[in-house]
Every structure is written in C-alpha cells, then in structure tokens.
Amino acid sequence: MLLRAVPDLHVAVEDVIAKGDKVVFRNTVTGTHLGEYRDLPPTGKSVRCNEIFVFRFAGGRIAEIWGASTSSRGCDSWA
C-alpha cells in the first residue's frame, strides 16, 4: 500500500541500538506522494517522516514489534 502511494520511497537508518533481546531502529522515510494513501488522493508533494521501531527477539526470530511515527497518518507532510 505504501509503495503504491510513494513509489520512490527511501528509508535511511539513522540509529541502531541493541541491548539484550531488543533492537531499536530510528529511521527517516522520504519520497513523493504519487498514489492514493489511506483515502488521501495523490498530492505530488514530497513526504518525510521519522520513525522509531523496537524489535524483541526470541529463539532467533522477531517476537514483537513496537513503533512510533511523527504523526497519526505516518508522515507530517502528506497533505
């Protein structure tokens, strides 16, 4: 769904921190809003958002994921 809306999507990993069974990723997502996303028609505008994800591992696999983004739609500049 996101790749249809932002076909030039780029994710830049800013930080990776690991401790115990958890790994934290902080990243910046950028691209151009060229397709519909969550009922929002394409704007042709650049989008940028900051995200943080926490992964918990168990048995060599991802057991849980928590995440936060800069806004409820995921990016600040959709509209």
Disulfide bonds with the S-S distance in Angstrom:
none
